[in-house]
Amino acid sequence: MATINKEQVDMDNPAFAQQDPHLKINEDDDTGLPLQFRNRYPRRPPLFDGLLNNVRAVTKKVEHIKGFKFEVAGGLSNNFHLAHSWLIPPSNKGKAPNPNPMKQPPVPSYTLAAQYLGGSPKTPFDHPTYVMTGRWDSTGKLEAAIIKRLNEMFNFRFCAFYLNSDPLNAQMHLDCDITGEDYVHSIKIGTGLYSFNMMQTIGNRLVLGYEMMTLTERNLSLMSYAMKIGINKKQNFYTQYVGASDQLILAYNHRLLDKAYFMSELEYSNQTGESRAILGYRQRFALSEVIVTVNSNLKFSSALTLQGFAYQLKLCAIADYHKDSYKFGYGIAMGQV
């Protein structure tokens, strides 16, 4: 299985094809939309893999830039969209080399991302007949995905990716999602594994789910479980046990104000006996957004985003008091971002 980078949106995630690239929070507020665009299935649960997306959009998946990042994005048509980005990491001059071979210093990189929408979408609310996405960067990572929605009930996703320039590290996954008014089933067949999971809404506030996964190369079967409790319209509690990593996760999401969110997450690994907690706060304004997090290891992070008509500015800071490490970054994006 791919290792997920917990500090930024990472293309190594096998669930990339079902996630928004920046994991935007679903604010569950569609009262201002026309009737035909509102959620027709309010009791439909999230996918098993995406149960914690709303929380991890703040606690783990925020893109913290280290150094300088420049991005240019735009649509060549209503169907085709391209994005170019260049990342220049901070200099390592004068620093001792990292003894861990798995954590080598970052190098400058270029990333090309493309998306094609099938059909004739005319508004942001129109559903394309299919979606094709792809990303490539100069370090050797490559990913492509296609999402095909057959009807209201069946949705297919195919994802293929290389973790680096070594073709032996290629992985492929085929997912079939079966959705109803109050349930979601998902079947996955991938490199070295196959699985089945389901999520079921019970009553008005409870969602329960499980996953059965088989690792074919190891001849090993694993069980995972998930639960979501809606305390009220503004508060949700989540718990998930991941059998593949023998890890228990507890999370909490509270919408304090219209555009203000508080998140918390606690992880416990039964393999290592270690635990980690993280608190996060997100505040959105008309043309800006602030995200602040702190974890149990006294690692603080903040990200300020300023949104203009055709540009976006981002300022990031990470302070690790245990390691006496302080990193800063900023980014500029032009076009449709």
C-alpha positions as CSV (number, residue, x, y, z in Angstrom):
1,M,0.0,0.0,0.0
2,A,1.1,3.5,-0.7
3,T,2.4,5.7,2.2
4,I,0.2,8.8,2.6
5,N,1.9,12.1,3.2
6,K,-0.1,13.6,6.0
7,E,1.0,17.2,5.6
8,Q,-0.2,17.8,2.1
9,V,-2.6,16.5,-0.6
10,D,-0.7,13.6,-1.9
11,M,-1.1,11.9,-5.3
12,D,0.0,8.6,-3.8
13,N,-3.4,8.0,-2.1
14,P,-5.2,5.2,-3.9
15,A,-8.5,7.0,-3.0
16,F,-7.4,10.0,-5.1
17,A,-10.0,9.2,-7.8
18,Q,-12.8,9.7,-5.3
19,Q,-11.5,12.8,-3.5
20,D,-11.5,16.4,-4.3
21,P,-7.8,17.3,-4.8
22,H,-7.9,19.8,-1.9
23,L,-10.5,18.0,0.2
24,K,-12.9,20.9,0.5
25,I,-15.2,20.7,3.5
26,N,-18.7,19.8,2.7
27,E,-20.6,22.5,4.5
28,D,-24.0,20.7,4.1
29,D,-25.6,24.0,3.3
30,D,-27.5,24.0,0.0
31,T,-30.5,26.2,1.0
32,G,-29.4,28.9,-1.3
33,L,-29.2,26.7,-4.4
34,P,-32.1,26.2,-6.9
35,L,-34.3,23.3,-6.0
36,Q,-33.0,21.1,-8.8
37,F,-29.4,21.4,-7.5
38,R,-30.0,20.6,-3.9
39,N,-29.0,17.3,-2.3
40,R,-31.8,14.8,-3.1
41,Y,-30.3,12.2,-0.7
42,P,-29.6,13.9,2.6
43,R,-29.4,10.5,4.4
44,R,-26.8,9.0,2.1
45,P,-23.7,8.2,4.1
46,P,-20.1,9.0,3.0
47,L,-17.8,6.4,1.5
48,F,-15.9,4.2,3.9
49,D,-12.6,5.6,2.6
50,G,-13.8,9.2,2.9
51,L,-15.5,9.1,6.3
52,L,-12.9,11.4,7.8
53,N,-12.4,13.8,4.9
54,N,-14.2,16.7,6.5
55,V,-11.9,16.5,9.6
56,R,-8.7,15.7,7.7
57,A,-9.2,18.6,5.4
58,V,-8.0,20.7,8.4
59,T,-6.0,18.3,10.6
60,K,-3.9,16.5,7.9
61,K,-4.5,17.4,4.3
62,V,-3.7,21.1,4.3
63,E,-1.1,21.9,1.7
64,H,1.7,23.5,3.7
65,I,4.2,25.0,1.3
66,K,7.8,24.8,2.3
67,G,9.7,27.3,0.2
68,F,8.1,28.9,-2.8
69,K,5.4,27.6,-5.1
70,F,4.1,29.2,-8.3
71,E,1.1,27.8,-10.1
72,V,-0.7,28.7,-13.3
73,A,-4.1,27.1,-14.1
74,G,-6.8,27.7,-16.6
75,G,-9.4,26.1,-18.7
76,L,-8.7,25.6,-22.4
77,S,-12.5,24.9,-22.8
78,N,-15.5,24.1,-20.7
79,N,-14.3,20.5,-20.7
80,F,-10.5,20.7,-20.5
81,H,-8.5,22.2,-17.6
82,L,-4.7,22.4,-17.1
83,A,-2.5,23.4,-14.1
84,H,1.2,23.9,-14.0
85,S,3.1,24.3,-10.7
86,W,6.7,24.8,-9.8
87,L,8.0,24.2,-6.2
88,I,11.3,25.6,-5.0
89,P,12.1,24.1,-1.5
90,P,14.2,26.0,1.1
91,S,17.9,25.7,0.9
92,N,19.6,22.9,3.0
93,K,23.0,24.7,2.9
94,G,24.7,24.4,6.3
95,K,22.4,21.7,7.6
96,A,23.5,18.3,8.6
97,P,22.4,15.5,6.3
98,N,19.4,13.5,7.4
99,P,20.5,10.0,8.5
100,N,17.2,8.5,7.5
101,P,17.5,7.4,3.8
102,M,13.7,7.6,3.5
103,K,13.6,11.3,4.3
104,Q,16.0,12.9,1.8
105,P,15.8,16.7,1.4
106,P,13.2,18.0,-1.1
107,V,14.4,19.0,-4.5
108,P,12.9,21.6,-7.0
109,S,10.0,20.0,-8.9
110,Y,7.5,20.7,-11.6
111,T,4.0,19.3,-11.7
112,L,1.5,19.1,-14.5
113,A,-2.2,18.3,-13.8
114,A,-5.0,17.9,-16.3
115,Q,-8.7,17.2,-16.1
116,Y,-11.2,16.4,-18.8
117,L,-15.0,16.4,-18.3
118,G,-17.0,14.3,-20.7
119,G,-20.3,15.5,-22.0
120,S,-21.4,19.1,-22.3
121,P,-21.3,20.7,-18.8
122,K,-22.6,24.3,-19.0
123,T,-22.8,25.1,-15.3
124,P,-20.9,24.0,-12.2
125,F,-23.9,21.9,-11.2
126,D,-24.1,19.8,-14.3
127,H,-22.9,16.2,-14.0
128,P,-20.3,15.2,-16.7
129,T,-20.8,11.8,-18.3
130,Y,-17.2,10.9,-17.2
131,V,-14.1,12.6,-15.7
132,M,-10.5,11.9,-16.6
133,T,-7.7,13.3,-14.4
134,G,-3.9,13.0,-14.6
135,R,-0.9,14.3,-12.7
136,W,2.8,14.0,-13.4
137,D,5.8,15.6,-11.7
138,S,9.5,15.8,-12.4
139,T,10.4,13.4,-9.6
140,G,8.8,10.5,-11.4
141,K,5.3,10.3,-9.9
142,L,2.5,9.7,-12.3
143,E,-1.2,9.2,-11.7
144,A,-4.2,8.9,-14.0
145,A,-7.8,8.2,-13.1
146,I,-11.2,7.9,-14.8
147,I,-14.5,8.2,-13.1
148,K,-17.7,7.0,-14.9
149,R,-21.1,7.4,-13.5
150,L,-23.5,5.0,-15.1
151,N,-26.6,6.2,-13.3
152,E,-27.9,7.3,-9.9
153,M,-26.9,4.0,-8.4
154,F,-23.6,2.9,-10.0
155,N,-20.3,4.7,-10.2
156,F,-17.0,3.3,-11.5
157,R,-13.5,4.6,-10.7
158,F,-10.2,3.4,-12.2
159,C,-6.9,4.7,-10.9
160,A,-3.3,3.8,-12.0
161,F,-0.2,5.4,-10.6
162,Y,3.5,5.2,-10.2
163,L,5.0,6.2,-6.8
164,N,8.3,7.0,-8.5
165,S,10.3,6.4,-11.7
166,D,10.5,2.6,-10.9
167,P,7.9,0.8,-12.9
168,L,7.9,-2.0,-10.3
169,N,6.1,0.3,-7.9
170,A,3.1,0.8,-10.2
171,Q,-0.4,0.2,-8.7
172,M,-3.9,0.0,-10.1
173,H,-7.3,0.1,-8.5
174,L,-10.8,-0.5,-9.9
175,D,-13.7,0.6,-7.7
176,C,-17.4,0.2,-8.1
177,D,-19.7,2.2,-5.9
178,I,-23.3,1.2,-5.4
179,T,-25.3,4.0,-3.7
180,G,-28.9,4.3,-2.5
181,E,-30.9,6.7,-0.5
182,D,-29.3,5.6,2.8
183,Y,-26.5,3.3,2.0
184,V,-23.2,3.1,0.0
185,H,-21.4,-0.1,-1.0
186,S,-18.0,-0.2,-2.6
187,I,-16.1,-3.0,-4.3
188,K,-12.3,-2.6,-4.9
189,I,-10.0,-4.7,-6.9
190,G,-6.4,-3.6,-6.9
191,T,-2.7,-4.5,-7.0
192,G,-2.3,-7.2,-4.4
193,L,-5.7,-6.7,-2.8
194,Y,-9.5,-6.8,-3.1
195,S,-12.1,-5.5,-0.7
196,F,-15.7,-4.9,0.0
197,N,-17.1,-2.2,2.3
198,M,-20.5,-0.7,3.1
199,M,-21.9,2.3,5.0
200,Q,-25.5,2.3,6.3
201,T,-27.5,5.2,7.8
202,I,-29.6,4.1,10.8
203,G,-32.2,6.6,11.9
204,N,-31.4,10.3,11.6
205,R,-28.0,10.5,13.4
206,L,-26.1,7.2,13.2
207,V,-24.0,5.7,10.4
208,L,-22.3,2.3,10.7
209,G,-20.0,0.6,8.3
210,Y,-17.4,-2.1,7.8
211,E,-14.8,-3.3,5.3
212,M,-13.4,-6.7,4.5
213,M,-10.0,-6.6,2.8
214,T,-7.9,-9.5,1.5
215,L,-4.2,-9.0,0.8
216,T,-3.6,-11.6,-1.9
217,E,0.3,-11.7,-1.8
218,R,0.2,-12.3,2.0
219,N,-2.9,-14.5,2.0
220,L,-4.3,-12.3,4.8
221,S,-7.8,-11.0,5.5
222,L,-8.5,-8.0,7.5
223,M,-11.6,-6.3,9.0
224,S,-12.1,-2.6,9.5
225,Y,-15.1,-0.7,11.1
226,A,-16.5,2.8,11.0
227,M,-19.1,4.9,12.8
228,K,-20.5,8.4,12.6
229,I,-22.8,10.0,15.1
230,G,-24.5,13.3,14.3
231,I,-24.8,14.9,17.7
232,N,-26.7,17.8,16.1
233,K,-26.6,19.7,12.8
234,K,-23.3,21.4,13.8
235,Q,-21.5,18.6,15.6
236,N,-20.4,15.1,14.4
237,F,-18.3,12.4,16.1
238,Y,-16.4,9.8,14.1
239,T,-14.6,6.6,14.9
240,Q,-12.8,4.2,12.6
241,Y,-10.7,1.1,13.1
242,V,-8.3,0.4,10.2
243,G,-7.3,-3.3,10.2
244,A,-4.5,-2.9,7.7
245,S,-2.5,-0.7,10.1
246,D,-4.1,-1.9,13.4
247,Q,-5.0,1.7,14.2
248,L,-8.0,3.3,16.0
249,I,-9.0,6.8,15.1
250,L,-11.4,9.1,17.0
251,A,-12.4,12.4,15.5
252,Y,-14.8,15.3,16.2
253,N,-16.1,18.1,13.9
254,H,-17.9,21.2,15.2
255,R,-19.2,24.1,13.1
256,L,-18.9,27.0,15.6
257,L,-20.2,29.7,13.3
258,D,-21.3,29.9,9.7
259,K,-17.8,29.7,8.3
260,A,-15.8,28.6,11.4
261,Y,-14.9,25.0,12.2
262,F,-13.2,23.2,15.0
263,M,-11.7,19.8,14.4
264,S,-9.9,17.3,16.6
265,E,-8.4,13.9,15.9
266,L,-6.9,11.2,18.0
267,E,-4.9,8.2,16.6
268,Y,-3.8,5.2,18.5
269,S,-1.5,2.5,16.9
270,N,-1.7,-0.9,18.4
271,Q,1.4,-1.9,16.6
272,T,3.7,0.6,18.2
273,G,1.6,1.5,21.3
274,E,1.9,5.2,20.4
275,S,-0.9,7.8,20.2
276,R,-1.1,11.3,18.7
277,A,-3.7,14.0,19.0
278,I,-4.2,17.1,16.8
279,L,-6.5,20.1,17.1
280,G,-7.5,22.3,14.2
281,Y,-9.4,25.5,13.5
282,R,-10.6,26.8,10.2
283,Q,-12.1,30.3,9.6
284,R,-13.4,31.4,6.2
285,F,-14.0,34.9,5.2
286,A,-15.3,36.4,1.9
287,L,-11.9,36.5,0.2
288,S,-9.6,34.7,2.6
289,E,-9.2,31.6,4.8
290,V,-7.1,30.8,7.9
291,I,-6.3,27.3,9.1
292,V,-4.4,26.7,12.4
293,T,-3.4,23.3,13.9
294,V,-1.4,22.0,16.8
295,N,-0.6,18.4,17.7
296,S,0.4,16.6,20.9
297,N,4.1,16.8,19.9
298,L,3.9,20.7,20.0
299,K,4.0,21.1,16.3
300,F,2.1,24.2,15.2
301,S,1.1,25.0,11.7
302,S,-0.8,27.9,10.1
303,A,-1.9,28.6,6.5
304,L,-3.4,31.9,5.3
305,T,-5.0,32.0,1.9
306,L,-6.0,35.3,0.1
307,Q,-8.3,34.9,-2.9
308,G,-8.6,37.4,-5.6
309,F,-10.4,37.6,-8.9
310,A,-7.8,35.5,-10.9
311,Y,-5.1,34.9,-8.3
312,Q,-4.5,33.3,-5.0
313,L,-1.8,34.1,-2.4
314,K,-0.8,31.6,0.3
315,L,1.4,32.1,3.4
316,C,2.4,29.0,5.5
317,A,4.4,28.5,8.7
318,I,5.3,25.3,10.6
319,A,7.0,25.4,14.0
320,D,8.2,22.2,15.7
321,Y,9.3,23.1,19.2
322,H,10.6,19.6,20.1
323,K,13.0,19.6,17.0
324,D,13.6,23.4,17.2
325,S,12.6,23.5,13.5
326,Y,10.8,26.5,11.9
327,K,9.8,26.5,8.3
328,F,8.0,29.1,6.2
329,G,6.6,29.1,2.7
330,Y,4.5,31.2,0.3
331,G,2.8,30.5,-2.9
332,I,1.2,32.4,-5.8
333,A,-1.4,30.9,-8.1
334,M,-2.7,32.6,-11.3
335,G,-5.8,31.8,-13.3
336,Q,-8.7,29.5,-12.4
337,V,-7.5,28.2,-8.9
